[in-house]
Amino acid sequence: MPDKNEIERRKQISRDLKLKSRQEFENSLPTSSENFKALFDYLDEKLTDNPCDDTLKLSVVFLQSLKLDNIEEITKWLGENGGYCDCEVLANVEEKFDDNAIL
């Protein structure tokens, strides 16, 4: 059984790895985490009344409303992270933000 110093060392390694992972995730974002949170809220509201049409139509409309100039980069990033359509953005991409606790 490891002693207290070894246990603490392992905990610190785990914390450091989580921090590094979170920083790498944040650095990979093509827009701010606040914009993503707003996108998730928007999609949650819109998809309550409208079924997903298997496109990113609602996501693109929202991103256009923010007047972002890298919408294509954002939609590519969404797809690379499991968001191939609006409902998958909520199901797959939002989960990555929860896992990385940056919202």
N, C-alpha and C positions, 0 to 999 in steps of 0.2 A: 504494500500500500504506500502511495507517495506521501511524503511529508508535507507540512503546511507550505513551505517555500515552493515546492514543486507544484502544488495545487494552485497557488497564487500565480505562479509563472504561466501555467496552462490557461488560467482565466485571462491573464493579460494578453497572451497570444490570441486567444479567441476574440477579445475585444478589439485588438489591433486589426485582425482580419476582417471583422465586421465593419469597422470604420473605413478600411481601405476599399472594401466592396461598395460601401455606400458612396464614397468619394468618386470611385470609378463610374458608378451609375449616374451620379449627378453630372459628371463631366461628359457623359455620353448624350445628355439631353440636348435636343436641337432648339428648345425654347425653355422658358423658366418653369419651375415646378408649379408656380402659381397659375400659369396658363394651362398646364395639364389638369390641375385641380378644377379650374373653371370649366375646362372641356368635359371632365367626368361629370360634374354637376349638371351641365347643359344636356349631355347625352342621357343622363339618368332621367331628367325631366321630360325630354322629347320622346324617349323610347317607352315611357309609361303609356303614352297615348297613341304612339305609332309603332308598328312592327318594324324590325330591322329589314332593310331591302338588300342585305348582303353587299353593301357598298360603304364607303366612307363619306357619303353625301352630307350627312349632318355634321360630321367632324370638319369637313372642308368649309361648310357654310359658317360654322363657328370660328374657325381659324381665319377665314376671310374677314369676319366682323372685327377681329383684333388688328386687322391691317398688317399682318405679318408678311414679310417678303420671302420667307423660306418654307412655304406651305408644302411644296413638293418634298423637301428634305424631311419635314415633320411626318408626312404621311408614309414616306419610306421607312423612317424610324419606327413608326407605329406598326407597320407590317413586319419588320424585323423582330419586333417584340410581341408578336401574336395578335396584333390588331388589324386584321385584314378587312374588317367591316365594323360599323359602329357598335354593334353589340359585343363584338370580340374586344374592342377597345376597353369597354367596361369590364368584361369578364377576365381578360388576360393582362392588359397593360396596367389598369388601375391596381391590380394585385401586386405588380412589381414595385409600385410606389409604396404600398402598405408594407411589403417585405423590407424595403429600404428605409422606411420611416422618415421620408423627407418632406411630406406634405404638411 
